[in-house]
């Protein structure tokens, strides 16, 4: 049964950068990009902090360029979601439904997904005032009034970062005290630009073409109030897309893939690597994800060159293993 040199799972900045580097190294990688290809940048409007784009670029356009560049050098992309894996022996086994594929090396770049509130107006206004990334989008809200939803360290970090741009930041938290670390909570509570609405949940996010207010409900009394705002930053955490790997790889308490700790992208299973947000709970940036995608491709290439697989270019056949 023939096996691929390299299978890459995911098609965000990490997955497609890995595909580009692997393809240029003549590894003929097979990429399962998923039905929701492109990662979190597909729901991002303007990207202005990625090097090389001085005038900014739309998130979907950037990912289309990533994809075309990887394909130019021979990466093979399938719009399929991997449904099952078996890393117990090499070659590794990967399934898409009933179809089985095998690979000498694997790069996991399935990313992470922001937790959302699930309230009316949120999905419709995402990219038009609703965001889950202050670092990505804060610049667009200079001298605006903003709302940050959450009470953990992530929310505190978002709120503090947004004070660089916003005229006022209001943190909305459903309890009467933050669950964030004491030092982060203190920085927020003492900041002159930040206010807090305690014991409140967002009921709706309002606006026609852009956010103009939120409707809040008091968790104790049930009373409602409308708070004018130009943007809502949801900071209630992220979920790494790692359910597929439970029981196969070591995951940390938050569900992120644990790397071997040797400065590479290697996991505890030789030949299996992880790149991007699936193994990164700290930075979560497109540029850092792309960097680790490059590293993972180089790491996989070293394993293959050491004799763990067939380095010569594959035939281009992307049929399941038979």
C-alpha positions as CSV (number, residue, x, y, z in Angstrom):
1,X,0.0,0.0,0.0
2,X,1.6,3.3,-1.1
3,X,2.0,6.2,1.3
4,X,2.3,9.9,0.9
5,X,5.5,11.6,1.9
6,X,3.6,14.2,3.9
7,X,0.0,14.9,4.7
8,X,-1.0,18.3,6.0
9,X,-4.2,18.9,7.9
10,X,-5.5,22.5,7.7
11,X,-5.3,25.3,5.2
12,X,-4.8,28.5,7.3
13,X,-1.5,30.4,7.3
14,X,0.3,27.5,9.1
15,X,-1.0,24.7,6.8
16,X,-0.5,26.6,3.5
17,X,3.0,27.8,4.5
18,X,3.9,24.3,5.4
19,X,2.5,23.2,2.0
20,X,4.5,25.8,0.2
21,X,7.8,24.9,1.8
22,X,7.2,21.2,1.5
23,X,6.2,21.5,-2.2
24,X,9.4,23.5,-3.0
25,X,11.4,20.7,-1.3
26,X,9.8,18.2,-3.8
27,X,7.9,16.4,-1.1
28,X,4.6,16.7,-3.0
29,X,2.5,17.3,0.1
30,X,-1.2,16.3,0.2
31,X,-3.2,19.0,2.0
32,X,-6.7,18.3,3.5
33,X,-7.9,21.9,3.6
34,X,-11.3,21.2,5.1
35,X,-14.6,22.4,3.9
36,X,-14.0,25.7,5.8
37,X,-10.7,26.3,4.1
38,X,-8.5,29.3,4.9
39,X,-8.7,29.4,8.7
40,X,-9.8,32.4,10.8
41,X,-8.6,34.9,8.2
42,X,-11.6,34.0,6.1
43,X,-13.7,36.0,8.5
44,X,-11.3,38.9,8.8
45,X,-11.8,41.9,6.6
46,X,-8.6,44.1,6.4
47,X,-5.3,42.6,7.4
48,X,-2.8,45.4,7.9
49,X,-0.2,43.7,10.2
50,X,1.1,41.0,7.8
51,X,4.6,42.0,6.4
52,X,4.7,42.7,2.7
53,X,1.3,44.3,2.4
54,X,1.8,48.0,3.1
55,X,-1.7,48.9,2.0
56,X,-3.4,46.0,3.8
57,X,-5.2,43.1,2.2
58,X,-8.5,41.3,2.7
59,X,-8.2,38.2,4.8
60,X,-9.9,35.9,2.1
61,X,-7.7,37.4,-0.6
62,X,-4.6,36.8,1.4
63,X,-5.5,33.1,1.9
64,X,-6.3,32.7,-1.8
65,X,-2.8,34.0,-2.5
66,X,-1.3,31.5,0.0
67,X,-3.2,28.7,-1.7
68,X,-2.2,29.6,-5.2
69,X,1.5,29.9,-4.2
70,X,1.4,26.5,-2.6
71,X,-0.3,25.0,-5.7
72,X,2.2,26.6,-8.0
73,X,5.0,24.4,-6.5
74,X,3.0,21.2,-6.6
75,X,1.0,21.0,-3.4
76,X,-2.1,19.0,-3.8
77,X,-5.2,20.3,-2.0
78,X,-8.4,18.5,-1.3
79,X,-11.5,20.2,0.1
80,X,-12.1,17.5,2.6
81,X,-12.2,17.2,6.4
82,X,-10.1,14.4,8.1
83,X,-12.5,12.4,10.2
84,X,-10.2,9.9,11.9
85,X,-6.4,9.3,12.4
86,X,-4.2,6.5,13.7
87,X,-0.7,7.5,14.7
88,X,0.1,4.2,16.5
89,X,2.5,3.1,13.7
90,X,4.2,4.4,10.6
91,X,3.1,4.9,8.0
92,X,0.4,6.9,9.7
93,X,-3.2,6.4,8.7
94,X,-5.7,9.2,8.0
95,X,-9.3,8.8,7.0
96,X,-11.8,11.0,5.2
97,X,-15.0,9.2,5.8
98,X,-14.4,5.7,4.5
99,X,-11.4,6.6,2.4
100,X,-8.0,5.8,4.0
101,X,-4.8,7.6,3.2
102,X,-1.3,6.8,4.6
103,X,1.7,9.1,5.2
104,X,5.3,8.9,6.4
105,X,5.0,12.3,8.1
106,X,2.0,14.4,9.2
107,X,1.7,18.1,9.9
108,X,-1.3,19.1,12.0
109,X,-2.4,22.7,11.3
110,X,-6.1,22.6,12.1
111,X,-6.0,25.8,14.1
112,X,-8.2,27.1,16.8
113,X,-11.7,28.6,16.8
114,X,-12.7,31.6,18.8
115,X,-15.6,31.0,21.3
116,X,-18.5,33.2,20.3
117,X,-21.5,34.4,22.3
118,X,-24.1,33.0,19.9
119,X,-26.4,36.1,20.3
120,X,-28.4,37.8,17.6
121,X,-26.4,40.2,15.4
122,X,-23.0,38.6,16.3
123,X,-22.5,36.5,13.1
124,X,-24.1,39.1,10.8
125,X,-21.8,41.9,12.1
126,X,-18.6,39.9,12.3
127,X,-16.0,41.9,10.4
128,X,-18.3,45.0,10.7
129,X,-17.6,45.9,14.3
130,X,-17.6,42.4,15.8
131,X,-14.2,40.8,16.3
132,X,-12.4,38.2,18.4
133,X,-8.9,39.6,17.9
134,X,-7.9,43.1,19.3
135,X,-4.4,42.7,17.9
136,X,-5.8,42.1,14.4
137,X,-8.5,44.7,14.4
138,X,-7.9,47.3,17.1
139,X,-6.2,49.7,14.8
140,X,-9.4,50.3,12.9
141,X,-11.2,51.7,16.0
142,X,-9.2,54.8,16.7
143,X,-11.1,57.2,19.0
144,X,-14.1,54.9,19.2
145,X,-16.1,53.5,22.1
146,X,-15.6,49.8,22.4
147,X,-16.9,46.9,24.4
148,X,-14.9,43.8,25.4
149,X,-16.9,40.8,26.6
150,X,-15.2,38.5,29.1
151,X,-13.6,38.3,32.5
152,X,-10.4,36.2,32.1
153,X,-6.8,37.1,31.3
154,X,-7.6,37.2,27.5
155,X,-10.3,39.8,28.1
156,X,-8.0,41.9,30.2
157,X,-5.3,41.7,27.6
158,X,-7.8,42.7,24.8
159,X,-9.1,45.6,26.8
160,X,-5.7,47.0,27.7
161,X,-4.5,46.6,24.1
162,X,-7.5,48.5,22.8
163,X,-6.8,51.5,25.0
164,X,-4.0,52.3,22.6
165,X,-6.7,53.2,20.0
166,X,-10.1,53.6,21.6
167,X,-11.4,56.6,23.4
168,X,-13.2,54.4,25.9
169,X,-13.3,50.6,26.6
170,X,-16.1,49.0,28.5
171,X,-15.6,45.5,29.8
172,X,-18.8,43.5,30.2
173,X,-18.7,40.6,32.6
174,X,-21.4,38.3,33.7
175,X,-20.1,38.0,37.3
176,X,-19.3,40.5,40.0
177,X,-15.5,39.9,39.9
178,X,-13.0,38.9,37.2
179,X,-11.6,35.4,37.0
180,X,-8.4,36.9,35.5
181,X,-5.2,36.9,37.5
182,X,-5.0,39.6,40.1
183,X,-2.3,41.7,38.4
184,X,-4.2,41.7,35.1
185,X,-7.5,42.6,36.8
186,X,-5.9,45.4,38.7
187,X,-4.4,46.9,35.6
188,X,-7.8,47.0,34.0
189,X,-9.6,48.4,37.0
190,X,-7.1,51.1,37.5
191,X,-6.9,52.2,33.8
192,X,-8.5,55.6,33.2
193,X,-9.9,54.6,29.8
194,X,-11.6,51.4,31.0
195,X,-15.0,51.0,32.7
196,X,-16.7,47.8,33.8
197,X,-20.4,46.7,33.6
198,X,-20.7,43.9,36.2
199,X,-23.3,41.1,36.3
200,X,-24.3,41.6,32.7
201,X,-24.5,39.5,29.6
202,X,-24.8,40.6,26.0
203,X,-28.3,39.8,24.7
204,X,-28.0,41.2,21.2
205,X,-25.5,43.1,19.1
206,X,-27.2,45.9,17.2
207,X,-26.6,47.8,14.0
208,X,-27.7,47.8,10.4
209,X,-24.4,47.8,8.4
210,X,-22.1,48.2,11.4
211,X,-22.2,47.8,15.2
212,X,-23.9,50.8,16.9
213,X,-24.9,49.3,20.3
214,X,-25.4,46.2,22.5
215,X,-28.3,45.2,24.5
216,X,-27.2,44.0,28.0
217,X,-29.3,42.0,30.5
218,X,-28.5,42.1,34.2
219,X,-27.8,38.5,35.4
220,X,-29.3,39.2,38.8
221,X,-32.4,41.3,38.1
222,X,-33.1,40.6,34.4
223,X,-33.3,44.2,33.6
224,X,-32.0,45.4,30.2
225,X,-30.1,48.4,29.1
226,X,-28.7,49.5,25.7
227,X,-25.1,50.6,25.6
228,X,-23.9,52.6,22.6
229,X,-20.6,51.3,21.1
230,X,-18.7,51.2,17.8
231,X,-17.3,47.7,18.2
232,X,-17.6,44.5,20.2
233,X,-14.6,42.3,21.0
234,X,-15.5,38.9,22.2
235,X,-12.8,37.6,24.5
236,X,-14.2,34.5,26.1
237,X,-11.5,32.2,24.9
238,X,-10.5,29.9,22.0
239,X,-11.0,26.3,21.4
240,X,-8.1,24.4,19.6
241,X,-9.4,22.1,16.9
242,X,-8.0,19.0,18.4
243,X,-10.9,16.7,19.2
244,X,-9.7,14.5,16.3
245,X,-6.4,13.9,18.2
246,X,-7.7,13.0,21.6
247,X,-6.1,9.7,22.6
248,X,-3.5,10.0,19.8
249,X,-1.4,13.0,21.0
250,X,-0.7,14.6,24.3
251,X,-3.0,17.7,24.8
252,X,-2.6,20.3,27.5
253,X,-5.4,21.1,29.9
254,X,-6.8,23.7,27.4
255,X,-6.8,21.1,24.6
256,X,-3.7,22.4,22.7
257,X,-1.2,20.0,21.2
258,X,1.9,19.6,23.4
259,X,5.1,19.9,21.5
260,X,8.2,17.9,22.3
261,X,10.0,20.9,23.7
262,X,13.1,20.6,21.6
263,X,12.7,23.8,19.8
264,X,11.1,22.2,16.8
265,X,7.4,21.6,15.9
266,X,7.7,17.9,16.7
267,X,5.2,16.2,18.9
268,X,5.9,13.2,21.1
269,X,5.3,10.9,18.1
270,X,8.3,11.0,15.7
271,X,7.1,12.1,12.3
272,X,4.0,14.0,13.6
273,X,4.3,17.8,13.8
274,X,2.0,20.6,14.8
275,X,2.0,24.2,13.6
276,X,0.0,27.3,14.2
277,X,-2.8,28.0,16.6
278,X,-3.5,24.3,17.3
279,X,-0.3,24.3,19.4
280,X,-0.2,28.0,20.3
281,X,-2.4,29.5,22.9
282,X,-0.3,32.6,23.3
283,X,0.4,34.5,20.1
284,X,-2.4,33.4,17.7
285,X,-1.2,35.6,14.8
286,X,-1.2,34.8,11.1
287,X,2.5,35.7,10.9
288,X,3.5,33.5,13.8
289,X,1.4,30.6,12.5
290,X,3.0,30.9,9.1
291,X,6.4,30.8,10.7
292,X,5.7,27.6,12.5
293,X,4.3,26.2,9.3
294,X,7.6,26.8,7.6
295,X,9.4,25.1,10.6
296,X,7.1,22.1,10.4
297,X,7.8,21.6,6.7
298,X,11.5,21.7,7.3
299,X,11.2,19.4,10.3
300,X,9.2,16.9,8.2
301,X,11.8,17.1,5.4
302,X,14.6,16.2,7.8
303,X,12.7,13.2,9.0
304,X,12.1,12.0,5.5
305,X,15.7,12.7,4.5
306,X,16.8,10.5,7.4
307,X,15.0,7.6,5.8
308,X,11.6,7.6,7.4
309,X,9.8,7.9,4.0
310,X,10.1,8.2,0.3
311,X,11.6,11.6,-0.5
312,X,11.2,11.4,-4.3
313,X,8.2,13.3,-5.7
314,X,4.9,11.4,-5.7
315,X,3.1,10.7,-8.9
316,X,0.4,13.2,-8.1
317,X,-2.3,10.6,-7.4
318,X,-4.5,11.7,-4.6
319,X,-6.7,8.5,-4.5
320,X,-7.2,6.8,-1.1
321,X,-4.7,4.1,-0.2
322,X,-5.6,0.7,-1.7
